[in-house]
C-alpha cells in the first residue's frame, strides 16, 4: 500500500512530518536511487527503497502485547491443523504475522495468556532466572493441608524434576474440594497438576489469574483479548521483590 513520502519518512523517526517535507524539497531523499523533490510523491514501504545520506530507511514495526482470557478447549500455540489456538482468537483488527503465546496453558486450563510478537520479552518473563511469578487458582478434589503449603514452599519432587519453591494458599472449601492459590516462578510440563498429584489430588479446575504483578482483567470475557498499556506491560515483567 502506498503512502506519501513525507509520512513514511516521519514514521522512520528521522524527522517530523514538516522536517521530512524540507528534506524532500532540499533534495536529500532518494527513492530507488533517484533524488525526489516532489512533496506529492508516494512510495510503497515494502517494495520501494528510500534512502537519506546513503542510508536505507525503514519503519521498525512496533511490537504488540495482548492479554487474552483463554477459554477451555483452545491450545496454546500459534497454529494447529486440528484444534483452535489462542492466536485464532485474536480479532482481525489486532492480528499480525508472528504472534505467539508467551508460555503455554493446558488445553483445559483457562485464564491469562499473553500473546505477542516480541520473542525477547517472552523469553525474559518465562525464564526461571527472572523470577517472574505466575499466579493460578486451582480446584482440587480434596483438602489442601498446611503440610502441602509447607512442602510447596520448599519445592516438590515430581518424577525426575524438583520444582523451585512455590507458594500454595488455601482459599476456600466447596463440596467438590478445596480452592487454592498457587504462585510459580517456572513452567514445567503440567506442573501444578503433577505437584498436587504427589498428594493424591486431582486438579478439577485451573485458571491463571495473574502474570507478574498484573492480574487478569475481570472485565475481559473469556475468549476475548485486548492490548496492554505500557504500565500494564511493566507490571507483567515485575518481580515479587520489586
C-alpha positions as CSV (number, residue, x, y, z in Angstrom):
1,X,0.0,0.0,0.0
2,X,1.4,3.4,-1.0
3,X,1.7,6.4,1.3
4,X,3.1,9.9,1.0
5,X,6.8,10.1,1.2
6,X,6.9,12.6,4.0
7,X,4.6,10.4,6.1
8,X,6.9,7.4,5.5
9,X,9.9,9.5,6.5
10,X,8.2,10.7,9.7
11,X,7.4,7.1,10.6
12,X,11.1,6.1,10.3
13,X,11.9,8.7,13.0
14,X,14.4,10.8,11.1
15,X,12.3,13.9,11.2
16,X,8.9,15.3,11.9
17,X,6.4,15.5,9.1
18,X,7.3,19.1,8.4
19,X,11.0,18.3,8.7
20,X,10.6,15.4,6.3
21,X,9.0,17.8,3.7
22,X,12.1,20.0,3.9
23,X,14.4,17.0,3.4
24,X,12.4,16.2,0.3
25,X,12.4,19.7,-1.2
26,X,16.1,20.1,-0.4
27,X,16.9,17.0,-2.5
28,X,18.1,14.9,0.4
29,X,15.9,11.9,-0.2
30,X,16.3,9.2,-2.8
31,X,13.7,6.7,-3.9
32,X,15.1,3.7,-5.7
33,X,18.3,5.6,-6.2
34,X,16.7,8.7,-7.7
35,X,16.5,12.1,-6.0
36,X,12.9,13.0,-5.3
37,X,11.9,16.6,-4.6
38,X,8.1,16.5,-5.2
39,X,6.0,16.5,-2.0
40,X,3.2,14.6,-3.7
41,X,5.4,11.6,-4.2
42,X,4.1,8.3,-2.9
43,X,6.1,5.2,-2.0
44,X,5.4,1.6,-1.2
45,X,7.1,1.0,2.2
46,X,7.6,-2.7,1.3
47,X,8.8,-2.5,-2.3
48,X,10.5,0.9,-2.6
49,X,14.0,1.6,-1.4
50,X,14.2,5.0,0.3
51,X,17.5,6.5,1.5
52,X,18.8,9.5,3.3
53,X,22.5,10.4,3.1
54,X,23.2,7.0,1.6
55,X,21.4,5.1,4.4
56,X,18.4,2.9,3.7
57,X,15.4,3.9,5.8
58,X,12.8,1.5,7.1
59,X,10.0,1.6,9.7
60,X,10.6,-0.5,12.7
61,X,7.4,-2.4,13.4
62,X,6.1,-1.7,16.9
63,X,5.8,-4.9,19.0
64,X,2.4,-5.8,20.3
65,X,1.3,-7.3,23.6
66,X,-2.2,-8.7,24.2
67,X,-4.0,-10.0,27.2
68,X,-6.2,-13.0,26.3
69,X,-8.7,-14.6,28.7
70,X,-8.3,-18.1,27.4
71,X,-11.3,-20.5,27.5
72,X,-11.2,-24.2,27.7
73,X,-10.7,-26.3,24.5
74,X,-8.2,-23.9,23.0
75,X,-4.5,-24.9,22.6
76,X,-1.6,-22.5,23.4
77,X,0.0,-22.4,20.1
78,X,0.4,-20.2,17.0
79,X,-1.2,-22.7,14.7
80,X,-2.7,-26.1,14.8
81,X,-4.3,-28.1,11.9
82,X,-6.8,-29.8,14.1
83,X,-7.7,-27.6,17.0
84,X,-8.4,-23.9,17.6
85,X,-5.5,-21.9,19.0
86,X,-5.1,-18.8,21.2
87,X,-3.8,-16.9,18.2
88,X,-7.0,-17.8,16.3
89,X,-8.9,-15.8,19.0
90,X,-7.1,-12.6,18.2
91,X,-9.6,-10.4,16.2
92,X,-8.7,-9.3,12.7
93,X,-8.0,-5.7,13.6
94,X,-5.4,-6.8,16.2
95,X,-3.9,-9.7,14.2
96,X,-0.4,-9.5,12.7
97,X,2.1,-12.0,11.4
98,X,4.4,-13.6,14.0
99,X,2.0,-13.7,17.0
100,X,2.5,-16.4,19.6
101,X,1.6,-17.1,23.2
102,X,4.3,-16.3,25.8
103,X,4.1,-19.5,27.7
104,X,1.6,-22.3,27.5
105,X,-1.6,-23.2,29.3
106,X,-3.0,-26.7,29.0
107,X,-6.0,-27.1,26.7
108,X,-8.4,-27.4,29.7
109,X,-6.8,-24.5,31.7
110,X,-8.3,-21.1,31.4
111,X,-7.2,-17.5,32.1
112,X,-4.4,-15.1,31.4
113,X,-2.4,-15.7,28.2
114,X,0.0,-13.1,27.0
115,X,0.1,-13.0,23.1
116,X,2.9,-11.1,21.5
117,X,5.4,-10.9,18.6
118,X,8.3,-10.0,20.9
119,X,10.5,-13.0,21.4
120,X,13.0,-11.3,23.7
121,X,10.3,-10.1,26.1
122,X,8.6,-13.5,26.1
123,X,12.0,-15.1,27.0
124,X,12.5,-12.7,29.8
125,X,9.2,-13.3,31.5
126,X,9.4,-17.1,31.1
127,X,12.9,-17.6,32.4
128,X,13.1,-19.1,35.9
129,X,16.2,-16.9,36.4
130,X,14.0,-13.8,36.1
131,X,11.7,-14.9,38.9
132,X,8.5,-13.5,37.3
133,X,5.7,-15.1,39.3
134,X,2.6,-16.6,37.6
135,X,-0.5,-16.9,39.8
136,X,-3.1,-19.6,39.4
137,X,-6.4,-20.6,41.2
138,X,-6.9,-24.4,41.3
139,X,-9.8,-26.5,42.5
140,X,-8.7,-29.9,43.7
141,X,-10.8,-33.0,44.7
142,X,-9.8,-33.0,48.3
143,X,-8.3,-30.9,51.1
144,X,-5.3,-28.6,50.9
145,X,-3.3,-29.0,54.1
146,X,-0.7,-27.0,56.0
147,X,1.8,-29.7,55.2
148,X,1.2,-29.3,51.5
149,X,1.6,-25.5,51.8
150,X,5.0,-26.0,53.6
151,X,6.1,-28.6,51.0
152,X,5.3,-26.3,48.1
153,X,7.4,-23.6,49.7
154,X,10.4,-25.8,49.7
155,X,9.9,-27.4,46.3
156,X,8.3,-30.7,45.4
157,X,9.8,-33.7,43.6
158,X,7.6,-34.6,40.6
159,X,9.1,-37.5,38.7
160,X,12.7,-36.6,37.7
161,X,12.0,-32.9,38.4
162,X,12.3,-31.0,41.6
163,X,10.4,-27.7,41.4
164,X,11.5,-24.3,42.5
165,X,9.9,-23.1,45.7
166,X,6.3,-22.2,45.1
167,X,3.5,-20.6,47.1
168,X,0.3,-22.5,48.0
169,X,-2.5,-21.0,50.0
170,X,-5.9,-22.4,50.6
171,X,-8.7,-20.1,49.5
172,X,-12.0,-21.9,50.2
173,X,-13.7,-25.2,50.5
174,X,-16.6,-26.5,48.3
175,X,-18.5,-29.8,48.1
176,X,-16.1,-30.7,45.2
177,X,-12.9,-29.9,47.2
178,X,-10.7,-27.0,48.1
179,X,-9.7,-24.0,46.0
180,X,-6.1,-22.9,46.4
181,X,-3.9,-20.2,45.1
182,X,-0.6,-21.4,43.6
183,X,2.3,-19.0,42.6
184,X,5.0,-20.4,40.4
185,X,8.3,-19.0,39.1
186,X,8.7,-21.6,36.4
187,X,6.6,-23.6,34.0
188,X,7.3,-27.3,34.0
189,X,5.1,-29.7,32.0
190,X,1.7,-30.0,33.8
191,X,3.5,-28.7,36.9
192,X,0.5,-27.8,39.1
193,X,-1.3,-31.0,38.3
194,X,1.8,-33.0,39.0
195,X,2.5,-31.2,42.2
196,X,-1.0,-31.9,43.6
197,X,-0.7,-35.4,42.2
198,X,2.1,-36.1,44.7
199,X,-0.6,-35.9,47.4
200,X,-3.1,-37.9,45.6
201,X,-5.2,-34.9,44.5
202,X,-6.7,-34.3,41.1
203,X,-7.0,-30.8,39.7
204,X,-10.6,-30.2,38.6
205,X,-10.3,-26.6,37.5
206,X,-7.2,-24.5,36.8
207,X,-7.1,-20.8,35.9
208,X,-4.2,-18.4,35.5
209,X,-5.2,-15.2,37.2
210,X,-2.1,-13.1,37.2
211,X,1.3,-12.7,35.5
212,X,4.0,-10.7,37.3
213,X,2.0,-8.1,39.2
214,X,-0.7,-7.7,36.5
215,X,-4.0,-9.5,37.3
216,X,-6.3,-10.8,34.6
217,X,-8.8,-8.0,33.7
218,X,-12.1,-9.0,35.4
219,X,-14.0,-7.2,32.7
220,X,-12.4,-9.2,29.9
221,X,-14.8,-12.0,28.8
222,X,-13.5,-15.5,28.1
223,X,-12.2,-15.8,24.5
224,X,-11.6,-12.1,24.2
225,X,-8.3,-10.1,24.1
226,X,-7.1,-6.6,24.3
227,X,-3.9,-4.6,24.0
228,X,-1.8,-4.0,27.1
229,X,-0.8,-0.5,28.1
230,X,2.9,0.4,28.8
231,X,2.2,0.4,32.5
232,X,0.5,-3.0,32.4
233,X,3.4,-4.4,30.4
234,X,5.8,-3.1,33.1
235,X,3.6,-4.9,35.7
236,X,3.8,-8.2,33.8
237,X,7.6,-8.0,34.0
238,X,7.7,-7.1,37.7
239,X,9.2,-9.5,40.2
240,X,7.9,-10.1,43.7
241,X,10.8,-8.2,45.3
242,X,10.3,-5.1,43.2
